[in-house]
Amino acid sequence: MERTIDLAFVAGAVLRATAGAGLLVVGRRTHRSALGAHIGPVTHAVLHHSTVPVAVVPHV
């Protein structure tokens, strides 16, 4: 049995949970690639689709 997670569903759930919020705080991974800091797919989605300000903080 293989378990999969639909990241679009997760991002949508996070965005729906922000109804009435003044700020959405999400994390990012702390390792860096050659292209710079890496954010995950859920953080990427909420950055592009959120209707409230988004703060991205590193996970330490």
PyRosetta script that sets phi, psi and omega in degrees:
from pyrosetta import init, pose_from_sequence

init()
pose = pose_from_sequence("MERTIDLAFVAGAVLRATAGAGLLVVGRRTHRSALGAHIGPVTHAVLHHSTVPVAVVPHV")
pose.set_psi(1, 134.0)
pose.set_omega(1, 177.8)
pose.set_phi(2, -116.3)
pose.set_psi(2, 135.8)
pose.set_omega(2, 179.4)
pose.set_phi(3, -105.5)
pose.set_psi(3, 133.0)
pose.set_omega(3, 176.5)
pose.set_phi(4, -124.6)
pose.set_psi(4, 153.9)
pose.set_omega(4, 178.5)
pose.set_phi(5, -118.8)
pose.set_psi(5, 127.4)
pose.set_omega(5, 177.7)
pose.set_phi(6, -84.2)
pose.set_psi(6, 102.7)
pose.set_omega(6, -175.1)
pose.set_phi(7, -67.5)
pose.set_psi(7, -27.8)
pose.set_omega(7, 176.0)
pose.set_phi(8, -64.8)
pose.set_psi(8, -38.1)
pose.set_omega(8, 177.2)
pose.set_phi(9, -64.5)
pose.set_psi(9, -43.6)
pose.set_omega(9, 180.0)
pose.set_phi(10, -62.6)
pose.set_psi(10, -48.0)
pose.set_omega(10, 179.4)
pose.set_phi(11, -60.8)
pose.set_psi(11, -41.8)
pose.set_omega(11, 178.1)
pose.set_phi(12, -62.3)
pose.set_psi(12, -39.9)
pose.set_omega(12, 178.8)
pose.set_phi(13, -65.0)
pose.set_psi(13, -40.6)
pose.set_omega(13, 177.9)
pose.set_phi(14, -63.4)
pose.set_psi(14, -44.7)
pose.set_omega(14, -179.4)
pose.set_phi(15, -64.5)
pose.set_psi(15, -39.4)
pose.set_omega(15, 177.6)
pose.set_phi(16, -65.6)
pose.set_psi(16, -33.0)
pose.set_omega(16, -178.8)
pose.set_phi(17, -70.9)
pose.set_psi(17, -14.3)
pose.set_omega(17, -179.4)
pose.set_phi(18, -84.8)
pose.set_psi(18, 1.8)
pose.set_omega(18, 179.9)
pose.set_phi(19, -55.5)
pose.set_psi(19, 121.1)
pose.set_omega(19, 179.6)
pose.set_phi(20, 84.2)
pose.set_psi(20, -0.6)
pose.set_omega(20, -179.1)
pose.set_phi(21, -83.3)
pose.set_psi(21, 156.4)
pose.set_omega(21, 176.8)
pose.set_phi(22, -98.8)
pose.set_psi(22, -15.3)
pose.set_omega(22, -176.9)
pose.set_phi(23, -160.3)
pose.set_psi(23, 140.6)
pose.set_omega(23, 173.5)
pose.set_phi(24, -113.4)
pose.set_psi(24, 124.4)
pose.set_omega(24, 178.6)
pose.set_phi(25, -108.7)
pose.set_psi(25, 124.5)
pose.set_omega(25, 178.7)
pose.set_phi(26, -128.0)
pose.set_psi(26, 160.6)
pose.set_omega(26, -178.9)
pose.set_phi(27, -101.4)
pose.set_psi(27, 167.9)
pose.set_omega(27, 172.5)
pose.set_phi(28, -139.0)
pose.set_psi(28, 157.7)
pose.set_omega(28, 178.8)
pose.set_phi(29, -72.0)
pose.set_psi(29, 149.1)
pose.set_omega(29, -175.3)
pose.set_phi(30, -89.5)
pose.set_psi(30, -16.9)
pose.set_omega(30, -179.9)
pose.set_phi(31, -75.0)
pose.set_psi(31, 152.6)
pose.set_omega(31, -178.1)
pose.set_phi(32, -113.8)
pose.set_psi(32, 146.0)
pose.set_omega(32, 173.8)
pose.set_phi(33, -104.9)
pose.set_psi(33, -177.8)
pose.set_omega(33, 177.9)
pose.set_phi(34, -63.9)
pose.set_psi(34, -20.8)
pose.set_omega(34, -178.2)
pose.set_phi(35, -94.8)
pose.set_psi(35, 0.4)
pose.set_omega(35, 179.7)
pose.set_phi(36, 114.4)
pose.set_psi(36, -165.1)
pose.set_omega(36, -177.8)
pose.set_phi(37, -63.7)
pose.set_psi(37, 144.4)
pose.set_omega(37, -177.2)
pose.set_phi(38, -105.9)
pose.set_psi(38, 132.6)
pose.set_omega(38, 170.9)
pose.set_phi(39, -113.8)
pose.set_psi(39, 152.2)
pose.set_omega(39, -179.9)
pose.set_phi(40, -81.0)
pose.set_psi(40, 174.1)
pose.set_omega(40, -176.1)
pose.set_phi(41, -66.5)
pose.set_psi(41, -33.0)
pose.set_omega(41, 179.3)
pose.set_phi(42, -70.9)
pose.set_psi(42, -44.9)
pose.set_omega(42, 176.9)
pose.set_phi(43, -60.7)
pose.set_psi(43, -42.7)
pose.set_omega(43, 178.4)
pose.set_phi(44, -58.6)
pose.set_psi(44, -45.7)
pose.set_omega(44, -178.8)
pose.set_phi(45, -63.9)
pose.set_psi(45, -44.3)
pose.set_omega(45, -177.6)
pose.set_phi(46, -70.4)
pose.set_psi(46, -30.7)
pose.set_omega(46, 175.9)
pose.set_phi(47, -61.4)
pose.set_psi(47, -36.2)
pose.set_omega(47, -176.3)
pose.set_phi(48, -88.6)
pose.set_psi(48, -19.2)
pose.set_omega(48, -172.7)
pose.set_phi(49, -122.4)
pose.set_psi(49, -3.7)
pose.set_omega(49, -177.6)
pose.set_phi(50, -71.5)
pose.set_psi(50, 143.3)
pose.set_omega(50, 175.8)
pose.set_phi(51, -97.4)
pose.set_psi(51, -0.9)
pose.set_omega(51, 177.0)
pose.set_phi(52, -118.4)
pose.set_psi(52, 160.6)
pose.set_omega(52, 176.7)
pose.set_phi(53, -59.4)
pose.set_psi(53, 146.3)
pose.set_omega(53, -178.8)
pose.set_phi(54, -121.7)
pose.set_psi(54, 129.9)
pose.set_omega(54, 173.3)
pose.set_phi(55, -108.1)
pose.set_psi(55, 125.6)
pose.set_omega(55, 178.8)
pose.set_phi(56, -106.4)
pose.set_psi(56, 120.4)
pose.set_omega(56, -177.6)
pose.set_phi(57, -120.0)
pose.set_psi(57, 146.5)
pose.set_omega(57, 178.4)
pose.set_phi(58, -73.3)
pose.set_psi(58, 145.7)
pose.set_omega(58, 174.5)
pose.set_phi(59, -84.2)
pose.set_psi(59, 122.3)
pose.set_omega(59, -178.9)
pose.set_phi(60, -116.9)
pose.dump_pdb("model.pdb")
